[in-house]
């Protein structure tokens, strides 16, 4: 971890290489464990490629660091609410699209949602001639289907890695190490503390650890929503659509980004 510059850094990385964007907007891509020079100790019973790395560097001032950490908790809580909203909007979309079974195309409802909305993009994916069944034959595939499919594939691979293997949470304040915790897939914790810490500094590491674990839970929640949404839309098409999962993944990702942008605009001074 690089010495702190007064700005907080929240990073998520995967030691087996590759990076996945945090669609929740909480964590930034981090170097792999080997690139960061992390040492897990001689007693480690796992392979480096098994590890998910969560890294937090907070301001040196303890009160300021606690405030930044609190802001991240708020952002994560808002992301969780956004996931709930995405689920509701997906259910409403599916309800509006049930007329497809009576011969009304999803494409006909695109205008209802307005251009540029997540619902409009989803309707366009499902509203090609012949309905979603045309995807199965490679007809009229959306222009960005390959990118969306790869992103969804990467996302589910990372969720699987988070659940099946070790998590490694490292915290620092002003570039000085506070603690390093290894969390096994069974939920066991093993923490290495820096010497001479105050109770408040130790609390910062515990807060960082909890933020990482709650973020992992939010990733799992999103994965479940994607699967449920794909199954829900699948009932409307009576076909096995290989692009249903990336279509729903893209929809939820767009909804999360949409709400984050709304909040950003609301904070800009008039």
GIZIMO-V222561 format. One line per field, one symbol per residue. psi: psi as a letter, one per 30 degrees, with the letter a starting at -180 (. if undefined). burial: # if it has 24 or more other C-alpha atoms within 12 Angstrom, else .. A space follows every 50 residues. Layout:
# GIZIMO-V222561
psi=???
burial=???
This chain:
# GIZIMO-V222561
psi=klkkgfkkkjkklkfgllkkkjffgeklkllleeefhkkflfgkglkeff kkkkkkjllekeeeeeeeeeeeeeeeeeeeeeeeeeeeeeeeeeeffffe fggkkeeffefefkkfleeeeeeeefglkgafffefggkhklegeeeeee eeeeeeeeeeeeefakkjkkllkgfkkelkkkjlffgkkjkjkllgklee eeeeeeeeeeeeeeeeeeeeeeeeeeeeeeeefefffhljjfgeefeeee eeeeeeeeeeeeeeeffkk.
burial=##.....########.#.##.######.#####......#.......#.# ############..##.##..##.##.###.######.###.##.##..# ....###.##......############.######.....##..#..##. #############.####################......###....... ################.#################.##.#.########## ##########..........
